[in-house]
Amino acid sequence: MHLFVYEYACAAFDGNDGATTPLYGEGWAMLHAVLEDLSSLPDVYLTTMLSTHAIERFPLLEALNIECIAVEPSKESLAFRELVRHADAVLVIAPEFDDLLYQRSSWVEQADGQLLGPSSDAVRLAGDKLLVAQHFQACRIPSPTTIGADHPPLTRDMPWPAVCKPRYGAGSQATFLVRGWDEMASCLARAEREGWKGELVVQPFVPGLACSVAFLMGPEGSVALPPCRQQLSNDGRFHYLGGALPLPPDLAKRAVALGKRVVESVSGLRGYVGVDLVLGESPNGNEDSVIELNPRLTTSYVGLRALATANLAQAMVHAALGRPFLAPQWRSGSVLFHPDGRAAWQAPATEKPG
């Protein structure tokens, strides 16, 4: 089987040290991790694509015996479409802003290619923070009420603190904790200074434990993976700093139950799909809330693969293609992982003799 694995930040990287750099770091971590796992599978031929500005990373891929196509960022679209034509299936990893993930998923579908991720329609819904919030509300899935930042209901009387973030965004871009009405204008101005020109949305801040739960999705249903605790910056910007897993059993059960409601409410999900949520203090889960649906591979993959006893990428591919596969098994202990791909497993603590 010939698989084309594409990651946007590495394929379109232009060499600048601006806002692209964090995306490039996380993108490379996901790309290298999934390629390393897929390269160990029998009868799998792998192709990926790197920008000519990112080709210094190629020696790491060369050791995995992967075909790496170097392209100028301006020719990325043509190269992508050509590689899709020769592949049996395509894994697309890209952020949702500027329709990047939607567009590339559509390119695969237009070429009658086999996506190993969600359909373009599912990506379009999940990538729109306003639309997907309305979807959650319609499905009675607990989530914060979300409105446009320039919408008339945005008044002094709305609940504070609030979170202001891009309607189409990823990676905590232009995301702010707004403590009151008087801070709103400055946050909007700061987002513009940071280069964000798209629409913004506002939703009440949800206190609690930030975590995520991923699912392997396919025609045969879904399999939940161990939920992860998210580590976010405490400077009011919610920058992603990595995570840890597994969660305590009672919290994990709540995260999986709520995440399952999300993925079962959206048609066209396939492959690896992540759900971001917040678990409240109430043990019965009535304060838990869904924040976002990520229709793609997420950085939590680097932590999950470190805890898995078998090849997680193989299970992902088989799930997406509707092939039988064994649900992943997990070793004891815990994993701490970082956005750059570093992951450290820690053995379980030895029980003290009574």
BAKERO-669479 format. One record per atom (N, C-alpha, C, O, CB): x, z, y. Coordinates in steps of 0.1 Angstrom, whole numbers, plus 5000, padded with zeros to 4 digits. Glycine has a CB too. Layout:
XZY ...
END
This chain:
500850004988 500050005000 500950005012 501850085014 499050125000 500649915022 501349905034 500649975045 499549935048 501649755038 501250085051 500650155061 501350135074 502550145075 500550305057 500550115085 501150105098 500750235105 499550265107 500649985106 501750315109 501550445116 501950425131 503150395134 502350565109 501050445140 501250425154 501050555162 500150625160 500350315159 502050585171 501850695180 502150645194 503250585197 502850815176 501150665203 501150605216 502450645224 503150555229 499950635223 502650775226 503750815235 505050755231 505850725240 503750965236 505350745219 506650695214 506650545215 507750485217 506950735200 505550475213 505450335214 505450275228 505950165231 504250285206 504950355237 504750305251 505650385261 505550365273 503350315255 506550465256 507450545264 508250455273 508950365268 508350645256 508250485286 508950405296 510350465301 510950405309 508150365308 510650575295 511950635298 511950725310 512950795314 512950535301 510750745317 510650825329 510550975324 510151005313 509450795337 510951065333 510951205330 509751275337 509751405339 512251275334 508651205340 507551265346 506551325336 506951385327 506851165355 505251295339 504151355331 504151305317 503551375308 502851325338 504851195314 504851145300 505651235291 505451235279 505451005300 506651305296 507551385287 506951475278 507251475266 508551455296 505951565282 505351655272 504651575261 504651615249 504451755279 503951475265 503251395255 504151325245 503951315233 502351285262 505351285251 506351225242 506851325232 507051285220 507451165251 507151445236 507651545227 506651575216 507051585204 507951675235 505451605219 504451635209 504151505201 503951525188 503151685216 504151395207 503851275199 504951245189 504651215178 503751155209 506251265193 507351245184 507251345172 507451305161 508651265191 506851475175 506751575165 505651535154 505951545142 506351705171 504551485159 503451445149 503951315142 503751305130 502151415157 504551225149 504951095142 505951125132 505851075120 505450995153 506951195135 508051225125 507551305113 507851275102 509151295132 506651405116 506151485105 505251395095 505451415083 505251595110 504351315100 503551245091 504251135084 503951095073 502251185099 505251075091 506050965085 506951025073 507050965063 506950895095 507451145076 508251215066 507451235053 507851215042 508851345071 506151285055 505351315044 504951185037 504951175024 504051385048 504551085044 504050955038 505250885031 505050815021 503450865048 506450895036 507550825030 507950875016 508650805009 508750835039 507450995013 507751055000 506751004989 506951044977 507851205000 505750934993 504750894984 505150764976 505750674983 503350864991 504850754964 505250624956 504350514960 503150534964 505050654941 504850394960 504150274962 503550264976 502450204979 503050254952 504150324986 503750325000 504850265008 506050315008 503350465005 504550155016 505550095025 505050125039 503950095043 505649935022 505950175047 505650225060 506250145071 507450105071 506050365062 505450115082 505950055094 505450135106 504350185106 505449905095 506350155115 505950215128 506550135139 507350045137 506450365128 506250175151 506650105163 507150205173 506550305176 505550015169 508350175179 508950265189 509250175202 509650065201 510150335184 509050235213 509450175226 511050155225 511750235219 509050255238 511550055232 512950035233 513650155240 514850175238 513249905240 512850225248 513350345255 513450465246 513950575249 512550375267 512750455234 512750575225 513550545212 513450615202 511250605221 514250425212 514850385199 515950475195 516450465183 515350245201 516450565204 517550655200 517050745189 517850805182 518050735212 515750755187 515250835177 515250765163 515050835153 513750875180 515550635163 515450565151 516250605139 515850605128 515750425154 517550655141 518250705130 517550805121 517750815109 519550765134 516750895127 515950985120 514950915110 514650965099 515251085129 514450805115 513450735107 514150645097 513650625086 512550645116 515350595100 516050515091 516450585078 516450525067 517350465098 516650715079 516950795067 515750805058 515850835046 517350935071 514550775063 513250785055 512950645050 511950635043 512150835064 513750545052 513450415047 512150355053 511350315045 513550405032 511950365066 510750315072 511150195081 512150205088 510150425081 510350095081 510549985090 510150025104 508950065106 509749855085 511050015113 510750055127 510849935136 511949875137 511650165132 509749895143 509749775152 510049825166 509249915171 508449705151 511049785173 511349815187 510649715196 510849595194 512849825189 509849765206 509149675215 509349725229 509449845232 507649675211 509349635239 509249665253 507749725255 506849665250 509549545262 507649825263 506349885266 505349775271 504149785267 506449985276 505749675278 504849575283 504349485272 503349415274 505549485293 504949485260 504549395249 503949485238 503749435226 505649315244 503649605241 503149695230 501849645224 501649655212 502949835236 500949595232 499649555227 499749435217 499149445207 498749505239 500549335221 500749225212 501349265199 500949225188 501549115218 502349355199 503049405187 502149485179 502149465166 504249485191 501349565185 500349645177 499349555169 499249575157 499449735187 498749455176 497849375169 498449295158 497849275147 497249275179 499749255160 500449175149 500649265137 500549225126 501749125154 501049395139 501349485128 500049525121 500149545109 502049605133 498949535128 497649555121 497349445111 496849475101 496549575132 497649325115 497349215106 497949225093 497449175083 497649085113 499149285092 499949285080 499849415072 500449435062 501449265083 499049505077 498949645071 497649655063 496549595066 498949755082 497649735052 496449765045 495649875052 494349875050 496849815031 496249955059 495550065066 496450105078 497650095078 495250185057 495750165088 496450195101 496050345105 494850375106 496050095112 497050425108 496850555114 497250545129 498350515132 497750665106 496250575137 496450575152 496550715157 495550785155 495350485159 497650745164 497750875170 497950845185 498950785189 498950965165 496950885193 497050855208 496150955215 495151005209 496650715211 496450985228 495551075236 494350995240 494250875239 496351125248 493351075244 492051015248 491950955262 491150875265 490951115246 492851005271 492750955285 493050805286 493750745278 493651035294 492450745296 492550605299 492050515287 492450405286 494050565302 491250575279 490650505267 491750455257 491550365250 489850385272 492850525257 494050485249 493650485234 493950395227 495250565252 493150605229 492750615215 491650525212 491650455201 492450755212 490650515220 489450425218 489850285217 489450205208 488350445229 490650245227 491050105228 491850055215 491549955209 491950075240 492750145211 493550105199 492850115186 493050035177 494850195198 491850205185 490950205174 490150085173 489850025163 490150335174 489750035185 488949915186 489749795182 489249705175 488349895200 491049795185 491849675182 491949665166 491949555161 493249695188 492049785160 492049775145 490749725139 490749645130 492349915139 489649775145 488349725140 488149575143 487549505134 487249805146 488549535154 488449385158 489149295148 488849185146 488849365172 490249355143 491049275133 490649295119 491249255109 492549305135 489449365117 488949395104 489949485096 490049475084 488649275096 490749565103 491649655097 490949785092 489849815096 492749685106 491649855084 491149985078 491750095086 492950125085 491549995063 490950165094 491450285101 491550405092 490650425083 490450315112 492550485093 492750605086 492250725095 492550845092 494150635082 491650695106 491050795115 489650755119 489050655113 491950805128 489050825128 487650805132 487350665137 488350595142 487250905142 486150615137 485750495142 485850495157 485950605163 484250455138 485850385164 485950375178 484750445185 484850505195 486050235183 483550435179 482350495184 482550645184 482150715194 481150455176 483050705173 483250845172 484350895183 484150995189 483650885158 485350805184 486350835194 485750835208 486150925216 487550735193 484950745211 484350735224 483550855228 483550905239 483450605225 482750905218 481951025220 482851145222 482651225231 480951045208 483751165212 484651295213 485551295225 485851395230 485451305200 485951175229 486951165240 486351195254 487051205264 487551035240 484951195255 484251215267 483851355268 482851395261 483051115269 484551445276 484251585276 482851615280 482251715276 485251655284 482251535289 480951555294 479851515284 478951585281 480651485307 480151395278 479151345268 479151435255 478051455250 479451205265 480251475251 480351545238 479751685240 479151745231 481751555233 479951745253 479251875255 477751865255 477151955250 479751925269 477251755260 475851735259 475351715245 474251755241 475451605268 476151645237 475951635223 475851765216 474951795208 476951545216 476851855219 476851985213 475552065217 474952125208 478052065217 475152055229 473952125234 472752075226 471852145222 473752115249 472651935225 471451875218 471451925203 470351935198 471551725219 472551945197 472651985183 472652135182 472752185171 473951925177 472452205193 472352355193 473652415187 473652525181 471152405184 474752355190 476152405187 476652475199 476752425210 477152285183 476952605198 477352685209 478552625216 479652605210 477652825206 478452605229 479552545237 479252565252 478052585255 479752385234 480252575260 480052605274 479252485281 479552365279 481352625282 478352515290 477652415298 478752345306 479552405313 476552485307 478652205306 479652125313 479052035323 478051965319 480552045303 479552035335 479051945345 480151875352 481251915352 478152025355 479851765359 480851695366 481251775379 480451845385 480351555371 482551755382 483051835393 482451805407 482451875416 484551825394 481851685408 481251635420 479751635419 479051575427 481751495424 479251705408 477751705406 477051815415 477651915417 477451735391 475851785420 475251875429 475052015423 475152115431 473851825431 474852045410 474752185405 476052265407 475952385405 474352185391 477152195411 478352275413 478252345426 478552285437 479652175412 477852475425 477652555437 478452685436 478952725426 476152575440 478352765447 478952895447 478352985437 478953085433 478852955461 477052965433 476353055425 476653025410 476153105401 474853035427 477452925406 477752905392 478553015386 479253085394 478352765390 478653025373 479453135367 480953115370 481453005368 479153145352 481553225374 483053225376 483653335367 482953435365 483453245391 484853325363 485753205364 485253085356 484453095347 487153245360 485852975360 485452845353 486752765350 487852805355 484552765362 486652665342 487752575339 487452445344 486352385341 488052575323 488352385352 488252245357 489252165349 490452195349 488452245372 488752055344 489651965336 489151825336 488051795339 489752015321 490051725332 489651585331 488451565322 488351625311 490751505328 487551475326 486451435317 487051365305 486551375294 485451345324 488051275307 488751205296 490251255297 490951205305 488651055298 490651345289 491951405290 492451455277 491751465267 492051505300 493751495277 494351545265 495651625270 496151595280 494751435254 496051715262 497351785265 497251875277 498251895284 498351695267 496051935281 495952025292 496351955305 496752025314 496752145290 496251825306 496551765319 495551805330 494351825327 496451605317 496051835342 495151865353 494051965350 492951945354 494551735359 494452065342 493452165338 493852295345 494952335346 493552185322 492752365351 492952475359 491952585356 490752555353 492852445374 492352715356 491452825356 491052845371 491952875379 492052955350 489752835374 489252855388 488552985389 487453005382 488352735392 489053075396 488453215397 487253225406 486553325405 489553305401 487053135415 485953145424 485753015432 486652925431 486153255433 484653005439 484352885446 485452845456 485752725458 483052905454 486052945462 487052915472 488352845467 489052785474 487553045479 488552855454 489752795447 489452655443 490352575440 490152875435 488152615443 487752485437 488452365444 488952275438 486252475437 488352365457 488852255465 490352235463 490852125462 488552265480 491052355462 492552345461 492852295447 493852215445 493152485463 492152325436 492352275423 492152125422 492952055416 491452345413 491052075429 490851935429 491951855436 492351755432 489451905436 492451915447 493551855454 494851855446 495551755447 493751925468 495051965439 496251975431 496251875420 497251815416 496452115426 495051855413 494951755403 495251615408 495951535401 493551755397 494851585420 495151455426 496651445429 497251335427 494351435439 497251555434 498751545437 499551525424 500551465424 499151675444 499051575413 499751565400 499451425394 499951395383 499251675390 498751345401 498551205396 497251175389 497051065384 499651165387 496351275388 495151255381 494151195390 493751255401 494551385375 493651075387 492651005395 491350985389 490450925395 493250865399 491151035377 489951015370 488951125373 489151215381 490151015355 487751125366 486751225368 487151355362 487951365353 485451175362 486651465368 486851595364 485551665360 484551635366 487651685374 485651765351 484451835347 484751985349 485852025349 483951805333 483652065350 483752205352 482952275341 481752235339 483452255366 483452385335 482652465326 483052605327 484152635330 482852405311 482152695324 482452845325 483652875315 483652825304 481252925321 484552965320 485553005311 485053095300 484253185302 486653085319 485453065288 485053145276 486153235271 487153185267 484553045264 485953365273 487053455268 487053475253 486053455247 486853595275 488153505248 488253525233 489553465228 490453435235 487053465226 489553455215 490753405207 490653245207 489753195200 490853465193 491653185213 491653035212 492252995199 493353035195 492552975224 491552905192 492052865179 491552725176 490752665184 491652955168 492052665165 491552535161 491452525146 492052605139 492552425166 490552435142 490352415127 490352265125 489552195132 489052495122 491152225115 491152075112 490452055099 490352135090 492652035111 489951935098 489251885086 489751755081 490151675089 487651875089 489751735068 490051605062 488751545059 487951595052 490951615050 488451425066 487151365065 487151235058 488151165058 486551345080 486051205052 485951075045 484551055040 483651135042 486951065034 484350935033 482950905027 482451015018 481251025016 483050775021 483351085012 482951185002 482751325008 482351415001 484051194991 482851335021 482551465028 483851515035 484751435038 482151565017 483851645037 484951705045 485551825038 484851895030 484451745059 486851845040 487551965035 488152035047 488951975054 488651925024 487852165048 488452245059 489852285056 490152325044 487552365063 490752285066 492152335064 492152475071 491352505079 493152235071 493152555068 493252685074 493252685090 494052615095 494552755069 492352755096 492352755111 493652815116 494352905110 491152845116 494052775128 495252815135 494952885148 494052845155 496152695138 495652985151 495653055164 496452965174 497452915170 496253195164 495852935185 496552855196 497252955206 496653055210 495552765203 498452915209 499152985220 499152905232 499652795233 500653025215 498452955243 498352885255 498952955266 499053085266 496852855258 499552885276 500152955287 499153045295 497953005296 500852855297 499653155300 498753245308 498853235323 498553325330 499153385304 499253115327 499453085341 498153015347 498252965359 500653005344 497053015340 495852945345 495852795343 495052725348 495752975359 496852745335 496952595333 496652555318 496552445315 498352545337 496652655309 496252635295 497252535288 496852465279 494852585294 498552535292 499452445285 499652495271 499652615268 500852455293 499652395262 499752425247 501152465244 502152385246 499252305239 501452575238 502752625235 502952635220 504052675215 502952765241 502052595212 502152605197 501052685191 500052715197 503552655193 501352735179 500352815172 500852885160 502052885157 499152735168 499952955154 500353035142 499153025132 497953015136 500653185145 499453035119 498453035109 498953115097 500153125095 497952895105 498053165088 496553155089 495953265098 496653365101 495953155075 494753255101 493953355107 493553465097 493553435085 492753305115 493253585101 492653685092 491353625086 490653545092 492353815100 491053655073 489953595066 488653595073 487953495073 489853655053 488253705080 486953705087 486953615098 485853545101 486653855091 488053595106 488053505117 488053365112 487453275118 489253535126 488853335101 488953205096 487553155091 487253035093 489953205084 486853245085 485453205080 484553165091 483853065090 484853325072 484653235102 483853205114 484253065120 483452985124 483853315125 485553045121 486052925127 485652805118 485252695124 487652925128 485752815105 485452705096 483952675097 483552555097 485852735082 483152775097 481652755098 481252685110 480452595110 480952895097 481852725122 481452655134 482052515135 481352425139 481952745146 483252505131 483852375131 483152275122 483052155125 485352375126 482652325110 481952235101 480652185107 480252065105 481652315088 479952265115 478752225122 479152105132 478352015133 478152335130 480252115138 480652015147 480951875140 480351775144 481952055155 481751875130 482151755124 480951695116 480951565114 483351775114 480051775111 478851715105 477851665114 476951595110 478251825096 478051685127 477051635137 477451505143 476651435150 476951735148 478651455139 479151325145 479451225134 480251255125 480451355153 478851115135 479051015124 480350935127 480750925139 477850915123 480950875117 482150795119 483450865119 484550805121 482050725132 483451005117 484751075116 485351045103 484751035092 484451225118 486751035103 487450995091 488951045093 489451055104 487450845089 489551085082 490951125082 491051265088 490251355084 491751035091 492051285096 492351425101 491651435115 491851355124 493851445103 490751545116 489951565128 490151715131 490051805122 488451525126 490351745144 490451885148 489351935158 488851855165 491851905155 489052055157 488052115165 488752235172 489252325166 486752165157 488652235186 489152355194 488052445196 486952405201 489852305207 488252575194 487152675197 487652805202 488852825201 486252685185 486752885206 487153025210 486253125202 485053105202 486953045225 486853215196 486153325189 486053445197 487053505202 486953355175 484753485199 484553605208 484753735200 485153735189 483153595213 484453845207 484753975202 483654015191 483954095183 484754075213 482553965192 481454005183 481753965169 481953845166 480053945188 481754055159 482054025145 481053925139 481353855129 482154155137 479853925144 478853835138 478953685143 478253605139 477453885141 479853665152 480153525157 479253475168 479253355171 480053435146 478353555173 477353505183 477953485196 477253435206 476253605184 479253515198 479953485211 480953375209 481753335218 480653605216 481053315197 481953205194 481453075201 480253055203 482153185179 482452985205 482052865212 483052755209 484252775207 482052895227 482452635208 483252515206 483752465220 482952455229 482452405199 484952425221 485452375233 485652225233 485252155242 486852435237 486352165223 486552025222 486551975208 486852055198 487851985229 486351845206 486551775193 487651675195 487551595203 485151715189 488651685186 489851595187 489751495176 490051535164 491151675187 489451365178 489251265168 490551205164 490651075164 488251165172 491551285160 492951235157 493751345152 493351455151 493551175171 494951305147 495951395143 496351485155 496451435166 497151325137 496451615153 496851705163 498151775160 498651765148 495751815166 498751845169 500051915167 499952015156 500952055150 500551975180 498752075153 498652175143 499052115129 499352195120 497152215142 499151985128 499551925115 500951975111 501251995099 499551775116 501851995121 503252035118 503252175112 504152215104 504152025130 502252265116 502152395111 501552395097 501952465088 501452485120 500452315096 499752315083 500552255072 500552305060 498452225085 501352155075 502152095064 503252195059 503652185047 502851965069 503652285068 504652385064 504052495055 504752565047 505252455076 502752505055 502052605046 501552545033 501252615024 500952675054 501352415033 500752345022 501752335010 502952325012 500352195026 501252344998 502052344986 502252194981 503152174973 501452424975 501452104987 501551964983 501551874995 501451935006 500451924973 501651744993 501751655005 500451645012 499451585007 502251515000 500351695024 499151695032 498751555037 497551525037 499251785044 499751475040 499451335044 498751255033 497851175036 500751265048 499151275020 498551205009 497051245008 496251155007 499251244996 496751375010 495351415010 494551355021 493451315020 495251565010 495151345033 494551285045 494251135042 493151095045 495451295057 495151055037 494950915034 493850895024 492950815025 496250855029 493950975013 492950955002 491550995007 490550935004 493351044990 491451105016 490151135021 489551025030 488450995028 490251265029 490450965038 489950865047 489550735040 488550675044 491050825057 490150715029 489850595021 488750615011 488350525004 491050535014 488250735010 487250765000 487750784986 486950764976 486150665001 489050804984 489550824971 489550964967 489551054975 491050764970 489450994954 489451134949 490851194953 491851134952 489251134934 490751324956 491951404959 491651544957 490551594958 492451374974 492751624954 492551764953 492651834966 493451794975 493651814943 491751924969 491852004981 493152064983 493652124973 490652104982 493752064994 495152114996 495152264992 494152344995 495552105011 496252304987 496452444983 497552504993 498352424998 496952464968 497552634994 498352695005 499152814999 498652884991 497552745016 500452815003 501252934998 500953055007 500453045018 502752894998 501353165001 501153295009 502153295020 503153225020 501253415000 501953395029 502853405041 502153345053 500953315053 504153335038 502953315063 502453265076 503453165082 504553155078 502153385086 502953085091 503752985098 503552995113 502453005118 503352845093 504652995120 504652985135 505252845138 506252805134 505553095141 504452765146 504952635149 504852605164 504252675172 504052525142 505652505168 505852475183 505552325185 505552245176 507352505187 505252295198 504852155201 505952055198 505551935196 504452145215 507152095197 508251995195 508451975180 509351895176 509552045201 507652025171 507652005157 508352115149 508352105137 508351875155 508952215155 509552315148 508552405142 507552445148 510452405157 508752445129 507752525122 508552625113 509452575106 506752445114 508252745113 508952845106 508052925097 507052985101 509752945115 508252915084 507452995074 508053135072 509253155072 507352925060 507153235072 507553365069 506853425057 505653415056 507253455082 507653475048 507153535036 506153645039 506353715049 508253575026 505153675030 504253785032 505053915031 506053925024 503153785022 504554015039 505154145039 505054205025 503954205020 504654235050 506054265021 506054335008 505254475009 505554555018 507454365002 504354495001 503554615001 504454734998 505254734989 502354614992 504254845006 505054965004 504455034992 503255044990 505055045016 505255094983 504755164972 503955284976 504355354987 505955214963 502955324969 502055434973 502755564970 502155674973 500755424967 
END
